[in-house]
């Protein structure tokens, strides 16, 4: 099993795994047109891998991609619990279904967390599917009860 940090030369591999993950998470079946989303994702990887505001791991076994995970680095207003203001959003941790249960996802997250520490991120957060929660809890993540989200397109409700 080879775990390595992705470079711009891995853009297509990252994009492929990202699209697999999205199709699984959002239960896309058949011929759902994701071309605009895919194009925006390609642009994101191209921009952010080059600037270092996104770091990604790819995992290969015998030359075959089996998983990935990424970090979006951000700077936010410093706070008492994050004096540096440096934060990291873990995203797109994905292991192909046939490879799950081997500890690959856990190892991806461990390596991402080490990178967050090296980059000085004082806050690390993520969104998770129910399937991934046990991995995150095992690694020390806790629920964050103060976070709210406004679904896209719904706007304010007066």
C-alpha positions, 0 to 999 in steps of 0.5 A, spaced: 500 500 500 502 506 497 500 513 501 503 519 497 501 526 497 498 528 490 501 533 485 498 537 480 500 531 475 494 527 479 489 531 478 485 526 473 486 521 479 483 525 484 477 528 480 475 520 478 475 518 485 472 525 487 466 523 482 466 516 485 465 519 492 460 524 490 456 519 486 456 514 492 454 519 497 448 523 493 446 516 491 446 518 483 444 513 479 445 512 471 446 518 467 445 524 472 449 529 468 455 532 473 459 535 467 458 542 470 460 540 477 466 536 475 468 542 471 468 546 477 471 540 481 477 540 476 478 547 476 478 547 484 484 542 484 488 545 479 487 552 483 488 549 490 493 544 489 498 549 485 497 554 491 498 549 497 491 551 500 489 544 498 493 538 500 491 531 498 493 524 499 492 518 494 493 511 496 495 506 491 495 498 491 499 495 485 498 501 481 491 501 482 487 507 486 484 505 492 482 511 496 484 519 497 483 524 502 484 532 502 484 538 506 482 545 505 487 550 509 483 556 510 485 562 515 479 565 519 479 570 524 483 568 530 479 566 536 480 563 543 480 556 541 484 558 535 489 563 536 492 562 529 486 563 525 489 557 521 484 552 520 483 545 516 477 542 513 478 535 512 474 533 505 473 527 500 476 522 505 474 516 500 476 508 500 473 504 494 467 500 497 471 493 495 477 496 499 474 498 506 475 495 512 482 494 512 484 501 515 485 505 509 481 510 511 483 511 518 490 511 515 488 517 510 485 521 516 491 520 520 496 522 515 491 528 514 491 530 521 499 530 521 499 535 515 494 539 519 499 539 525 505 541 521 501 547 517 499 550 524 492 549 523 489 550 530 482 548 528 480 541 524 473 540 522 469 536 517 462 533 515 461 526 515 457 520 512 454 515 518 459 510 515 465 515 516 463 517 523 466 511 527 473 512 524 473 520 526 470 518 533 476 513 534 481 519 532 478 524 537 473 528 533 467 530 537 460 533 535 460 540 534 453 543 536 454 550 534 454 549 527 448 551 523 448 550 515 443 554 510 441 549 505 443 552 498 437 556 494 432 556 501 435 563 503 432 566 509 425 565 512 422 571 515 
